[in-house]
Amino acid sequence: MKYTQYFLATRKRLDRAMIRDEWIQHVIDHPMRQKIQADGRIRRWAPIAQMHGMYLRVILLADGETVHNAFFDRSYKP
């Protein structure tokens, strides 16, 4: 996977360090929902079974490949 420098910096935070690459790849490959932002970035959500079904949001750049952000979205409602 490709990552932005922003993602690499925020991934060092305690609340994000535990997010596994395979979970990010799962969301990219099997999103339950997708939304294109006004700036062209792509938001994708999917539940992560190992985290009791919490939804991981992954934000990709407009190229659809580069991970810009990933976090558990507490406000997401399926």
Beta strands, then each sheet from edge to edge (+ up, - down):
strand 1: 2-3
strand 2: 33-36
strand 3: 42-48
strand 4: 54-60
strand 5: 66-72
sheet 1: 1+ 5+ 4- 3+ 2-
end
